[in-house]
């Protein structure tokens, strides 16, 4: 799933080239009813074993001033849409007594960045949500993993103001995350 149909098609093509069966859906994450419906319909046809909730946008601020509309968008995409995605699939996973939910946070959750006010807040919220969800689902057969990446060499990081220590290529980060999820 993704909001950019062109990038989604490119990713699907790359996955197919490596032998994957691919279905795509271009659904704006802030359209919660459409998001939930899409996920539930997919799950009915192909029971989901792993949800990787990796939506994220960020914007900067100027001396602590962040326009409300900007903050609301970051909160809607990063935090609210993730919760809606999880809640859309959780009843079926719970009924099957299996599955894994991986929620992608950020180091900004534990070391908030002065240029990323709402982004840092949403990632801290995701970390708390994942921890609470993990505790709530203990013994249910549904696991919850929190992924806390650092800086990755992406266009999003290119817009970063300030240092980006331990910058990592996305492919390396993906391998690390995949190994963690396998464990």
C-alpha beads as a LAMMPS data file, in Angstrom:
LAMMPS data file: protein, C-alpha beads

183 atoms
182 bonds

1 atom types
1 bond types

-500.0 500.0 xlo xhi
-500.0 500.0 ylo yhi
-500.0 500.0 zlo zhi

Masses

1 110.0

Atoms # bond

1 1 1 0.000 0.000 0.000
2 1 1 1.122 3.487 -0.645
3 1 1 -0.150 6.937 -1.517
4 1 1 2.081 7.465 -4.566
5 1 1 0.734 5.227 -7.352
6 1 1 3.864 5.656 -9.509
7 1 1 6.299 4.721 -6.729
8 1 1 3.991 1.877 -5.712
9 1 1 4.029 0.516 -9.286
10 1 1 7.825 0.730 -9.352
11 1 1 8.096 -1.155 -6.053
12 1 1 5.618 -3.770 -7.288
13 1 1 7.619 -4.230 -10.474
14 1 1 10.835 -4.720 -8.533
15 1 1 9.154 -7.276 -6.260
16 1 1 7.668 -9.161 -9.219
17 1 1 11.087 -9.221 -10.884
18 1 1 12.339 -11.104 -7.827
19 1 1 9.494 -13.643 -8.059
20 1 1 6.943 -12.188 -5.654
21 1 1 3.202 -12.217 -6.183
22 1 1 2.083 -8.635 -5.754
23 1 1 -1.179 -6.825 -5.182
24 1 1 -1.185 -3.079 -4.721
25 1 1 -3.566 -0.466 -3.400
26 1 1 -3.141 3.277 -3.558
27 1 1 -5.108 4.451 -0.543
28 1 1 -4.553 7.723 1.295
29 1 1 -3.831 6.698 4.868
30 1 1 -5.814 9.596 6.240
31 1 1 -8.998 8.210 4.666
32 1 1 -9.533 5.832 7.558
33 1 1 -12.705 4.120 6.313
34 1 1 -11.100 3.354 2.934
35 1 1 -7.897 2.217 4.647
36 1 1 -9.751 -0.157 6.977
37 1 1 -11.936 -1.520 4.168
38 1 1 -8.928 -2.132 1.911
39 1 1 -6.980 -3.950 4.622
40 1 1 -9.940 -6.057 5.703
41 1 1 -10.786 -7.048 2.123
42 1 1 -7.178 -8.029 1.506
43 1 1 -7.081 -10.018 4.751
44 1 1 -10.278 -11.878 3.801
45 1 1 -8.638 -13.024 0.538
46 1 1 -5.080 -13.441 1.870
47 1 1 -4.870 -13.771 5.663
48 1 1 -2.234 -11.331 6.868
49 1 1 0.570 -12.870 8.908
50 1 1 2.685 -9.717 9.099
51 1 1 1.650 -6.083 9.098
52 1 1 4.505 -3.623 8.792
53 1 1 3.098 -0.219 9.676
54 1 1 5.727 2.086 8.224
55 1 1 3.888 5.252 7.249
56 1 1 5.743 8.402 8.047
57 1 1 5.960 12.014 7.037
58 1 1 7.890 14.808 8.648
59 1 1 8.070 18.533 8.380
60 1 1 10.311 21.012 10.095
61 1 1 9.581 24.059 12.155
62 1 1 11.121 27.442 12.622
63 1 1 12.208 28.138 16.167
64 1 1 9.476 25.956 17.618
65 1 1 6.743 27.432 15.427
66 1 1 4.956 24.700 13.517
67 1 1 1.724 25.526 11.665
68 1 1 -1.245 23.593 13.076
69 1 1 -2.212 22.201 9.672
70 1 1 1.309 20.827 9.278
71 1 1 1.295 19.186 12.724
72 1 1 -2.169 17.732 12.133
73 1 1 -1.029 16.068 8.893
74 1 1 2.016 14.533 10.584
75 1 1 -0.145 13.223 13.437
76 1 1 -2.810 11.890 11.044
77 1 1 -0.318 9.973 8.894
78 1 1 2.267 8.845 11.435
79 1 1 0.130 8.042 14.453
80 1 1 -3.580 7.909 13.684
81 1 1 -3.306 5.987 10.388
82 1 1 -1.016 3.425 11.988
83 1 1 -3.497 2.815 14.789
84 1 1 -6.335 2.471 12.251
85 1 1 -4.326 -0.003 10.161
86 1 1 -3.552 -2.129 13.206
87 1 1 -7.150 -2.033 14.421
88 1 1 -8.435 -3.003 10.958
89 1 1 -6.432 -6.250 10.955
90 1 1 -6.247 -7.069 14.641
91 1 1 -9.658 -8.778 15.046
92 1 1 -8.892 -11.335 12.310
93 1 1 -5.329 -11.918 13.551
94 1 1 -6.661 -12.320 17.075
95 1 1 -9.307 -14.809 15.892
96 1 1 -6.617 -16.833 14.064
97 1 1 -4.421 -16.604 17.183
98 1 1 -1.392 -15.771 15.051
99 1 1 0.349 -12.932 13.299
100 1 1 2.845 -10.169 13.895
101 1 1 2.421 -6.427 13.895
102 1 1 5.593 -4.430 13.287
103 1 1 5.263 -0.754 14.093
104 1 1 8.028 1.426 12.696
105 1 1 8.968 4.232 15.028
106 1 1 12.123 6.315 15.117
107 1 1 15.011 7.274 17.341
108 1 1 13.168 10.601 17.508
109 1 1 10.859 8.859 19.997
110 1 1 13.666 8.560 22.544
111 1 1 15.805 11.504 21.424
112 1 1 13.328 14.116 20.161
113 1 1 14.717 16.401 17.497
114 1 1 14.273 20.177 17.847
115 1 1 13.424 20.537 14.160
116 1 1 10.856 17.739 14.241
117 1 1 8.304 18.634 16.884
118 1 1 5.193 16.744 15.760
119 1 1 7.267 13.983 14.132
120 1 1 9.070 13.298 17.415
121 1 1 5.759 13.335 19.283
122 1 1 4.120 10.875 16.880
123 1 1 7.028 8.472 17.027
124 1 1 6.976 8.570 20.835
125 1 1 3.235 7.917 20.651
126 1 1 3.814 4.927 18.375
127 1 1 6.390 3.507 20.752
128 1 1 3.953 3.799 23.669
129 1 1 1.105 2.354 21.578
130 1 1 3.216 -0.630 20.494
131 1 1 4.324 -1.313 24.061
132 1 1 0.746 -1.166 25.354
133 1 1 -0.503 -3.315 22.460
134 1 1 2.214 -5.911 23.107
135 1 1 1.121 -6.126 26.747
136 1 1 -2.552 -6.301 25.787
137 1 1 -1.943 -9.147 23.313
138 1 1 0.356 -11.229 25.558
139 1 1 -0.535 -14.888 25.167
140 1 1 -2.890 -14.272 22.229
141 1 1 -0.580 -15.602 19.524
142 1 1 -0.286 -12.138 17.972
143 1 1 3.105 -10.523 18.487
144 1 1 4.075 -6.881 18.348
145 1 1 7.503 -5.645 17.319
146 1 1 8.654 -2.052 17.577
147 1 1 11.227 -1.050 14.971
148 1 1 13.321 1.949 16.006
149 1 1 15.504 2.900 13.042
150 1 1 18.040 5.644 12.994
151 1 1 18.886 7.824 10.037
152 1 1 18.532 6.213 6.613
153 1 1 19.888 7.615 3.388
154 1 1 16.557 8.628 1.839
155 1 1 15.051 11.804 0.390
156 1 1 13.309 12.313 3.744
157 1 1 16.662 12.384 5.522
158 1 1 18.134 14.600 2.807
159 1 1 15.786 17.316 4.078
160 1 1 17.042 16.830 7.631
161 1 1 18.437 19.902 9.350
162 1 1 21.401 19.093 11.514
163 1 1 23.510 15.976 11.876
164 1 1 22.388 12.506 10.816
165 1 1 24.746 10.219 12.764
166 1 1 25.250 6.624 11.665
167 1 1 23.458 7.236 8.340
168 1 1 22.605 3.870 6.819
169 1 1 21.572 2.758 3.316
170 1 1 17.921 1.602 3.231
171 1 1 18.836 -1.881 1.963
172 1 1 21.075 -2.484 4.992
173 1 1 18.373 -1.237 7.353
174 1 1 15.826 -3.533 5.659
175 1 1 18.095 -6.547 6.157
176 1 1 18.497 -5.722 9.851
177 1 1 14.754 -5.303 10.315
178 1 1 14.013 -8.531 8.419
179 1 1 16.449 -10.466 10.620
180 1 1 14.807 -9.018 13.709
181 1 1 11.324 -9.948 12.535
182 1 1 12.468 -13.480 11.709
183 1 1 13.682 -13.872 15.283

Bonds

1 1 1 2
2 1 2 3
3 1 3 4
4 1 4 5
5 1 5 6
6 1 6 7
7 1 7 8
8 1 8 9
9 1 9 10
10 1 10 11
11 1 11 12
12 1 12 13
13 1 13 14
14 1 14 15
15 1 15 16
16 1 16 17
17 1 17 18
18 1 18 19
19 1 19 20
20 1 20 21
21 1 21 22
22 1 22 23
23 1 23 24
24 1 24 25
25 1 25 26
26 1 26 27
27 1 27 28
28 1 28 29
29 1 29 30
30 1 30 31
31 1 31 32
32 1 32 33
33 1 33 34
34 1 34 35
35 1 35 36
36 1 36 37
37 1 37 38
38 1 38 39
39 1 39 40
40 1 40 41
41 1 41 42
42 1 42 43
43 1 43 44
44 1 44 45
45 1 45 46
46 1 46 47
47 1 47 48
48 1 48 49
49 1 49 50
50 1 50 51
51 1 51 52
52 1 52 53
53 1 53 54
54 1 54 55
55 1 55 56
56 1 56 57
57 1 57 58
58 1 58 59
59 1 59 60
60 1 60 61
61 1 61 62
62 1 62 63
63 1 63 64
64 1 64 65
65 1 65 66
66 1 66 67
67 1 67 68
68 1 68 69
69 1 69 70
70 1 70 71
71 1 71 72
72 1 72 73
73 1 73 74
74 1 74 75
75 1 75 76
76 1 76 77
77 1 77 78
78 1 78 79
79 1 79 80
80 1 80 81
81 1 81 82
82 1 82 83
83 1 83 84
84 1 84 85
85 1 85 86
86 1 86 87
87 1 87 88
88 1 88 89
89 1 89 90
90 1 90 91
91 1 91 92
92 1 92 93
93 1 93 94
94 1 94 95
95 1 95 96
96 1 96 97
97 1 97 98
98 1 98 99
99 1 99 100
100 1 100 101
101 1 101 102
102 1 102 103
103 1 103 104
104 1 104 105
105 1 105 106
106 1 106 107
107 1 107 108
108 1 108 109
109 1 109 110
110 1 110 111
111 1 111 112
112 1 112 113
113 1 113 114
114 1 114 115
115 1 115 116
116 1 116 117
117 1 117 118
118 1 118 119
119 1 119 120
120 1 120 121
121 1 121 122
122 1 122 123
123 1 123 124
124 1 124 125
125 1 125 126
126 1 126 127
127 1 127 128
128 1 128 129
129 1 129 130
130 1 130 131
131 1 131 132
132 1 132 133
133 1 133 134
134 1 134 135
135 1 135 136
136 1 136 137
137 1 137 138
138 1 138 139
139 1 139 140
140 1 140 141
141 1 141 142
142 1 142 143
143 1 143 144
144 1 144 145
145 1 145 146
146 1 146 147
147 1 147 148
148 1 148 149
149 1 149 150
150 1 150 151
151 1 151 152
152 1 152 153
153 1 153 154
154 1 154 155
155 1 155 156
156 1 156 157
157 1 157 158
158 1 158 159
159 1 159 160
160 1 160 161
161 1 161 162
162 1 162 163
163 1 163 164
164 1 164 165
165 1 165 166
166 1 166 167
167 1 167 168
168 1 168 169
169 1 169 170
170 1 170 171
171 1 171 172
172 1 172 173
173 1 173 174
174 1 174 175
175 1 175 176
176 1 176 177
177 1 177 178
178 1 178 179
179 1 179 180
180 1 180 181
181 1 181 182
182 1 182 183
